[in-house]
């Protein structure tokens, strides 16, 4: 019933018991429709089972559409070995719709975050998946240590959705965690930064490209000091990267933006002939726990403030951006790091770097490491297998986990 809450003592209430309508029963319930959840739902439906895809926002796509992470395969180079599958289909279908352009640093496509909403709709519809947008996961329904359904909240109130198998694709292991499965949450001080993604309009494409050609940036520049320091294994250092640091460093030195914004560093994604510069990933916010709504609130507001200063710096110090303006922000923060399950098998640094093979392999992934200050691009054809056990949380049955929250250490993350 409210009142100021503190970490030491919070008032509590007892929520009255109530009956909840079962609005749908199906074979598979996928909770969360980001790249992992959307792929899981499509694969299950194409295997011939009935699938419901539950999503809290008004569109499918998660990081691609809601956050604005338009480069989903920027690691891909000529020698990269990877599974094609649904992930590659995202690119080809978007390109067919005119919702993708070649990505600036790789042999992949950058997906238009707005156009991909339509791509995802079509994929879901074609597969015969039951779309269930605008429903927020509230609680798992657990019987005899097995998850048999979920409770959601929406404008219609609480609803129950039952399934013969549940897939947690929330990104934060929300279903697994609330069902009692053991999870690990990275300590706040060690969590990777969150980001507010944004997109620009009003860029002069010729002027911008001339600036890039006059002062090309490489992955080696990522380790050039300042707030963004990344260790590579050397083979990436001379490769082109759409890296942005100099405009922000100069803007701080000249007093154009506040000194504390020396943290502004990152990359741009794609330049469009229409004058749009998209997927600006330059706002890095530390000390934000993606499972804490107060942290998320602070991150959203501070991220937008910093993004507007970034636009000022680009306008002042980047060729072709003299008349640039904000086009849009992502709908929500991009969160890299929260909870992970303790899986039946947790992937390790040794697995990733040692090209691990497993008897229960369900796929492969290239030797691509990006996070916690390390960057390794898959340019040599090395890859490792993904075991089915990696999707299975300990201590709870009938539940699989897809996406960011599967079990593993920092390198595997």
Backbone torsions as a table, in degrees:
resi	resn	phi	psi	omega
1	UNK	NA	14.7	166.9
2	UNK	101.7	-156.6	-171.9
3	UNK	89.2	157.4	-179.9
4	UNK	-65.9	133.1	-179.4
5	UNK	-104.1	146.3	176.4
6	UNK	-131.5	166.4	178.4
7	UNK	-68.8	-25.9	-176.7
8	UNK	-77.9	-44.9	-176.0
9	UNK	-149.2	127.0	176.3
10	UNK	-123.3	140.0	172.2
11	UNK	-68.1	149.6	179.1
12	UNK	-129.4	161.2	171.7
13	UNK	-128.2	165.0	172.0
14	UNK	-104.9	118.5	179.8
15	UNK	-76.1	124.6	-177.7
16	UNK	-62.1	144.7	174.0
17	UNK	-65.8	148.3	-179.6
18	UNK	-151.3	158.5	172.7
19	UNK	-85.7	139.2	-178.9
20	UNK	-121.0	128.1	-179.9
21	UNK	-68.1	136.0	170.7
22	UNK	-85.9	110.2	-174.5
23	UNK	-94.4	-14.7	-179.2
24	UNK	-161.8	142.0	172.8
25	UNK	-128.7	137.3	-172.8
26	UNK	-153.8	178.0	177.2
27	UNK	-75.4	-49.6	-174.9
28	UNK	-129.9	129.9	172.9
29	UNK	-110.8	119.7	176.3
30	UNK	-104.4	124.2	-177.0
31	UNK	-104.6	107.6	-176.5
32	UNK	104.9	131.6	-172.7
33	UNK	-120.8	29.4	172.1
34	UNK	-67.0	-171.6	-178.6
35	UNK	-52.0	-40.7	179.1
36	UNK	-69.3	-45.8	-179.1
37	UNK	-69.0	-40.8	178.6
38	UNK	-63.7	-43.2	178.1
39	UNK	-63.6	-41.6	179.6
40	UNK	-62.5	-43.5	-179.4
41	UNK	-64.5	-43.4	179.9
42	UNK	-64.4	-44.0	-179.1
43	UNK	-62.9	-42.2	-179.4
44	UNK	-66.1	-45.3	-179.1
45	UNK	-63.7	-39.5	-179.8
46	UNK	-71.1	-17.7	175.3
47	UNK	-82.6	-4.8	172.7
48	UNK	104.2	9.8	178.9
49	UNK	-105.9	160.1	177.5
50	UNK	-79.4	134.8	-173.5
51	UNK	-132.2	138.0	169.4
52	UNK	-115.0	133.9	-179.4
53	UNK	-114.0	113.4	-173.5
54	UNK	-102.7	128.4	-174.9
55	UNK	-141.0	135.6	-177.2
56	UNK	-77.2	-27.3	179.5
57	UNK	-90.0	-177.4	-178.9
58	UNK	-93.5	12.8	178.4
59	UNK	-147.9	156.1	173.3
60	UNK	-89.2	158.5	175.1
61	UNK	123.5	-21.3	173.6
62	UNK	55.3	-118.3	-177.2
63	UNK	-56.5	-33.9	-178.2
64	UNK	-69.4	-50.5	-171.7
65	UNK	-94.5	-42.1	-176.2
66	UNK	-81.7	-37.9	-178.4
67	UNK	-91.0	-35.3	-177.7
68	UNK	95.1	23.8	175.0
69	UNK	-82.6	92.0	-170.9
70	UNK	-87.0	-17.4	178.4
71	UNK	-98.9	98.3	-175.8
72	UNK	-95.7	-11.7	-178.0
73	UNK	-139.3	39.5	-176.0
74	UNK	-69.7	-5.5	176.0
75	UNK	-79.4	-13.4	-167.7
76	UNK	-75.8	126.2	176.1
77	UNK	-132.2	-179.0	-170.3
78	UNK	-57.0	-39.0	-175.9
79	UNK	-94.7	4.6	-178.4
80	UNK	-66.7	130.8	173.4
81	UNK	-109.4	124.7	-177.7
82	UNK	-149.8	165.8	171.8
83	UNK	-76.3	139.2	176.0
84	UNK	-78.7	-89.1	171.9
85	UNK	60.6	-151.9	-173.3
86	UNK	-65.8	-36.5	-180.0
87	UNK	-58.3	-44.4	176.8
88	UNK	-69.1	-33.0	178.0
89	UNK	-63.0	-34.9	175.8
90	UNK	-54.7	-43.4	-178.0
91	UNK	-69.7	-47.1	-175.8
92	UNK	-66.5	-40.0	179.4
93	UNK	-67.8	-38.6	177.6
94	UNK	-65.2	-41.0	179.0
95	UNK	-63.3	-40.1	178.8
96	UNK	-62.0	-32.3	-179.1
97	UNK	-85.8	-4.8	-174.5
98	UNK	78.2	21.4	-178.0
99	UNK	-109.8	31.5	178.3
100	UNK	-155.6	147.4	175.4
101	UNK	-133.9	157.8	177.4
102	UNK	-57.2	134.6	179.8
103	UNK	-76.6	148.8	-166.5
104	UNK	-74.1	-22.9	-171.2
105	UNK	-122.3	10.6	-172.0
106	UNK	-154.8	-179.9	175.6
107	UNK	-97.0	55.9	-178.7
108	UNK	-140.2	177.2	176.5
109	UNK	-106.7	144.8	166.8
110	UNK	-92.4	128.1	-175.6
111	UNK	-89.7	132.4	175.6
112	UNK	-70.3	120.7	-173.0
113	UNK	-64.0	-29.1	177.3
114	UNK	-81.0	-46.7	179.6
115	UNK	-62.9	-30.8	-178.5
116	UNK	-69.0	-21.1	174.2
117	UNK	-58.7	-40.8	179.0
118	UNK	-70.7	-40.9	177.1
119	UNK	-57.4	-47.4	-179.4
120	UNK	-63.2	-41.7	177.0
121	UNK	-56.0	-45.9	-177.2
122	UNK	-66.5	-40.9	178.9
123	UNK	-62.4	-44.3	179.4
124	UNK	-62.8	-45.5	-178.4
125	UNK	-64.9	-44.8	-178.5
126	UNK	-63.5	-33.1	-178.0
127	UNK	-82.1	-7.0	-179.3
128	UNK	75.2	24.0	179.3
129	UNK	-77.2	141.4	175.4
130	UNK	-78.7	111.0	-179.9
131	UNK	-80.3	131.9	-178.9
132	UNK	-134.7	74.6	-179.9
133	UNK	-80.2	169.0	176.1
134	UNK	58.1	34.6	175.9
135	UNK	-128.5	121.5	-179.6
136	UNK	-97.4	127.1	176.6
137	UNK	-61.7	132.3	-179.7
138	UNK	-113.9	-47.4	-175.0
139	UNK	-157.2	149.9	172.1
140	UNK	-81.7	154.1	170.9
141	UNK	-102.9	114.1	-172.3
142	UNK	-116.9	128.8	175.1
143	UNK	-130.9	122.3	178.1
144	UNK	52.8	47.5	178.1
145	UNK	61.8	26.5	175.9
146	UNK	-127.9	135.1	176.5
147	UNK	-82.9	121.1	-176.0
148	UNK	-116.3	1.9	179.1
149	UNK	172.7	-175.2	179.3
150	UNK	-138.2	158.3	170.8
151	UNK	-109.5	133.9	178.4
152	UNK	-119.8	163.4	175.3
153	UNK	-123.9	139.3	179.4
154	UNK	-154.9	-173.7	174.8
155	UNK	-60.5	-21.3	178.9
156	UNK	-86.1	-1.2	-176.1
157	UNK	95.8	-155.7	-179.4
158	UNK	-85.6	140.2	178.8
159	UNK	-138.3	150.0	175.9
160	UNK	-109.9	139.2	176.6
161	UNK	-126.2	122.2	-176.5
162	UNK	-105.1	145.7	179.9
163	UNK	-148.5	152.2	176.5
164	UNK	-76.6	-18.6	173.1
165	UNK	-148.5	138.9	-178.8
166	UNK	-115.6	137.1	176.7
167	UNK	-119.7	120.8	178.7
168	UNK	-89.1	106.1	176.7
169	UNK	-121.0	35.2	-178.0
170	UNK	-75.7	-15.6	-177.1
171	UNK	86.8	-23.2	-178.1
172	UNK	-118.7	13.5	-178.6
173	UNK	56.5	36.6	-176.2
174	UNK	-60.7	-45.4	-178.4
175	UNK	-65.9	-49.0	-179.0
176	UNK	-60.3	-46.3	-177.7
177	UNK	-61.7	-46.3	-177.2
178	UNK	-75.0	-18.2	175.6
179	UNK	-82.6	-7.0	178.5
180	UNK	98.8	4.7	176.7
181	UNK	-70.1	143.9	178.6
182	UNK	-68.4	133.9	177.9
183	UNK	-132.9	161.4	174.6
184	UNK	-119.1	131.3	175.5
185	UNK	-112.5	127.1	179.5
186	UNK	-59.2	134.2	175.9
187	UNK	-54.7	141.3	-175.1
188	UNK	-50.6	-44.6	-175.8
189	UNK	-69.3	-13.8	-179.9
190	UNK	-106.0	-5.9	-177.8
191	UNK	-64.4	143.7	172.2
192	UNK	-64.5	153.3	-178.3
193	UNK	-64.6	152.0	169.5
194	UNK	-95.8	163.3	-176.3
195	UNK	-139.1	145.1	166.5
196	UNK	-98.3	116.0	177.9
197	UNK	-85.1	146.4	176.0
198	UNK	-148.2	163.5	-175.6
199	UNK	-130.7	144.9	-174.2
200	UNK	-116.3	156.0	173.4
201	UNK	-130.7	164.7	178.0
202	UNK	86.4	17.3	178.5
203	UNK	-83.7	140.7	171.4
204	UNK	-86.0	105.6	-174.1
205	UNK	-57.4	-43.0	-178.8
206	UNK	-64.2	-45.1	-179.9
207	UNK	-63.8	-40.3	-179.7
208	UNK	-65.5	-46.8	-179.5
209	UNK	-65.2	-34.8	176.5
210	UNK	-62.2	-39.2	177.4
211	UNK	-66.2	-39.7	178.4
212	UNK	-64.6	-42.6	-179.4
213	UNK	-68.8	-32.5	-179.8
214	UNK	-73.6	-28.7	-178.2
215	UNK	-140.4	67.8	-176.6
216	UNK	-66.0	138.4	178.3
217	UNK	-101.0	153.0	-179.0
218	UNK	-129.0	171.9	175.5
219	UNK	-65.8	-24.5	175.0
220	UNK	-62.2	-28.5	178.8
221	UNK	-69.7	-18.9	177.7
222	UNK	-61.4	-25.4	-177.8
223	UNK	-102.6	23.5	-174.9
224	UNK	-83.9	16.2	-179.9
225	UNK	99.6	-177.5	-178.3
226	UNK	80.6	-159.0	-175.4
227	UNK	-76.5	-26.6	-176.5
228	UNK	-102.1	102.2	178.7
229	UNK	-124.6	121.4	-176.1
230	UNK	-127.9	133.9	176.9
231	UNK	-95.0	128.6	175.0
232	UNK	-109.0	178.6	173.1
233	UNK	-99.0	13.3	172.6
234	UNK	99.7	-36.4	-174.9
235	UNK	-69.5	-19.6	-179.4
236	UNK	-87.5	-15.9	-162.8
237	UNK	-59.7	-33.0	-177.2
238	UNK	-92.3	-0.9	-177.7
239	UNK	-79.4	145.9	179.8
240	UNK	-62.2	140.7	173.4
241	UNK	-138.3	138.6	176.8
242	UNK	-78.8	59.8	-170.2
243	UNK	-87.6	141.0	178.4
244	UNK	-128.2	112.9	169.8
245	UNK	-138.7	-39.1	-172.1
246	UNK	-58.1	-42.0	180.0
247	UNK	-60.2	-36.8	-177.0
248	UNK	-76.7	-38.9	176.2
249	UNK	-61.0	-44.0	179.7
250	UNK	-67.1	-39.2	-180.0
251	UNK	-64.5	-37.8	175.9
252	UNK	-66.9	-45.3	-179.1
253	UNK	-60.7	-35.6	-178.1
254	UNK	-89.8	0.5	179.2
255	UNK	76.3	15.4	179.8
256	UNK	-73.8	-35.5	175.9
257	UNK	-128.3	157.8	-176.4
258	UNK	-59.7	149.7	-175.7
259	UNK	-62.3	-31.4	-177.7
260	UNK	-68.7	-9.6	-179.6
261	UNK	-90.5	22.4	167.4
262	UNK	-63.0	-11.4	176.6
263	UNK	-73.3	-14.9	-179.6
264	UNK	-67.9	113.3	-179.0
265	UNK	-162.5	147.6	176.6
266	UNK	161.2	-141.8	-172.5
267	UNK	-139.3	158.4	167.2
268	UNK	-106.1	159.8	-173.7
269	UNK	-100.5	-60.0	-176.5
270	UNK	-148.3	146.7	174.8
271	UNK	-106.1	127.9	-177.7
272	UNK	-103.3	148.4	178.8
273	UNK	-60.1	-23.1	-179.8
274	UNK	-79.3	0.9	178.2
275	UNK	90.6	18.6	177.3
276	UNK	-100.8	135.4	174.0
277	UNK	-114.9	113.0	-167.6
278	UNK	-113.7	163.6	178.3
279	UNK	57.9	58.0	174.5
280	UNK	-80.1	111.9	-177.7
281	UNK	-114.5	75.1	-173.7
282	UNK	-125.6	-9.5	179.6
283	UNK	-93.9	116.7	-177.6
284	UNK	-118.8	112.2	-175.7
285	UNK	-112.4	115.2	178.3
286	UNK	-87.6	170.4	174.5
287	UNK	60.6	36.0	176.3
288	UNK	-120.7	119.2	177.7
289	UNK	-95.8	115.4	-176.5
290	UNK	-68.4	-3.7	174.1
291	UNK	-101.3	4.2	-178.9
292	UNK	-112.5	112.4	-176.4
293	UNK	-62.8	-29.4	176.6
294	UNK	-68.4	-40.4	175.1
295	UNK	-62.1	-43.6	-179.6
296	UNK	-63.1	-39.5	177.1
297	UNK	-60.8	-47.7	179.3
298	UNK	-62.0	-40.6	-179.1
299	UNK	-65.8	-41.4	179.0
300	UNK	-60.3	-48.6	-174.8
301	UNK	-70.8	-44.2	179.0
302	UNK	-67.9	-36.6	179.3
303	UNK	-63.0	-41.3	177.9
304	UNK	-66.6	-38.3	177.4
305	UNK	-60.9	-46.6	-178.8
306	UNK	-66.3	-37.2	180.0
307	UNK	-61.2	-39.0	179.7
308	UNK	-67.0	-35.1	173.6
309	UNK	-67.0	-36.5	176.9
310	UNK	-61.6	-40.0	177.6
311	UNK	-62.5	-40.9	176.7
312	UNK	-57.6	-46.1	-177.8
313	UNK	-65.4	-42.4	178.8
314	UNK	-63.5	-40.1	-179.8
315	UNK	-63.1	-35.7	-175.2
316	UNK	-85.4	-29.1	-167.8
317	UNK	-129.0	5.7	-178.3
318	UNK	-118.7	120.4	178.6
319	UNK	-54.9	136.6	179.3
320	UNK	87.2	-8.5	-177.6
321	UNK	-108.0	16.4	-175.5
322	UNK	-61.0	-28.1	-178.3
323	UNK	-119.1	25.0	-175.9
324	UNK	-69.9	150.6	176.3
325	UNK	-142.9	158.0	176.5
326	UNK	-66.5	130.8	172.5
327	UNK	-92.8	-53.2	176.3
328	UNK	-167.2	158.6	170.6
329	UNK	-94.9	161.4	165.2
330	UNK	-63.4	156.1	-177.5
331	UNK	-70.5	-21.1	-177.9
332	UNK	-156.3	163.3	-180.0
333	UNK	-59.0	147.9	169.5
334	UNK	-90.9	114.8	-176.8
335	UNK	-107.8	130.6	-175.2
336	UNK	-101.5	-19.1	-159.9
337	UNK	-158.2	111.3	172.1
338	UNK	-141.7	-106.3	-179.4
339	UNK	-93.9	151.7	168.4
340	UNK	-135.2	147.8	178.6
341	UNK	-74.6	156.4	162.4
342	UNK	-86.7	106.1	-172.2
343	UNK	-90.9	167.1	173.7
344	UNK	-58.1	-30.1	170.2
345	UNK	-142.7	121.7	177.5
346	UNK	-96.0	125.2	177.2
347	UNK	-66.3	150.4	-175.3
348	UNK	-128.3	168.1	174.0
349	UNK	-55.1	-41.1	-179.6
350	UNK	-63.2	-38.9	178.0
351	UNK	-62.3	-46.9	-176.0
352	UNK	-66.5	-47.5	-176.2
353	UNK	-81.7	-16.8	-176.1
354	UNK	-105.0	13.3	178.3
355	UNK	53.3	53.9	-175.3
356	UNK	-60.7	146.3	175.9
357	UNK	-123.7	144.3	-176.0
358	UNK	-135.9	146.5	177.8
359	UNK	-66.9	-28.1	-178.2
360	UNK	-105.8	34.2	-179.5
361	UNK	-61.9	135.8	175.8
362	UNK	-119.0	3.8	179.6
363	UNK	173.9	178.6	177.4
364	UNK	-129.8	162.0	175.7
365	UNK	-146.2	139.9	-178.8
366	UNK	-68.9	161.3	178.1
367	UNK	-72.9	78.8	-178.5
368	UNK	-121.5	119.5	-179.8
369	UNK	-124.5	124.3	179.7
370	UNK	-146.9	99.1	179.4
371	UNK	157.8	159.0	-179.7
372	UNK	53.1	36.6	174.8
373	UNK	80.3	16.4	179.7
374	UNK	-127.0	138.2	175.0
375	UNK	-133.3	121.1	172.3
376	UNK	-131.3	118.4	179.0
377	UNK	-93.2	144.2	-177.0
378	UNK	-83.1	77.2	-176.3
379	UNK	-106.2	5.4	-174.1
380	UNK	-120.2	3.1	179.8
381	UNK	84.8	6.1	179.7
382	UNK	-79.9	143.3	178.5
383	UNK	-155.3	165.3	176.9
384	UNK	-131.3	161.3	179.8
385	UNK	-92.5	154.3	178.6
386	UNK	-108.5	119.7	-178.7
387	UNK	-84.1	145.5	177.1
388	UNK	-56.4	-36.5	-178.9
389	UNK	-58.5	-23.2	-179.4
390	UNK	-65.8	-18.2	-178.7
391	UNK	-94.2	-6.2	-171.1
392	UNK	-101.2	112.7	177.4
393	UNK	-72.0	146.3	176.1
394	UNK	-72.7	150.3	168.5
395	UNK	81.4	-2.6	-178.6
396	UNK	-145.1	140.4	-177.1
397	UNK	-105.4	167.1	174.6
398	UNK	65.9	20.0	-177.2
399	UNK	-131.4	132.5	170.6
400	UNK	-117.5	155.6	178.2
401	UNK	-121.0	131.1	179.4
402	UNK	-121.2	147.8	174.6
403	UNK	92.8	-148.5	-169.7
404	UNK	-61.2	-26.0	-170.7
405	UNK	-91.6	7.2	176.5
406	UNK	-66.1	163.2	-171.3
407	UNK	-75.4	137.3	177.5
408	UNK	168.8	167.4	178.3
409	UNK	-87.6	-169.6	-174.4
410	UNK	-61.4	-43.6	-179.0
411	UNK	-64.0	-43.6	179.9
412	UNK	-67.1	-28.7	179.3
413	UNK	-60.0	NA	NA
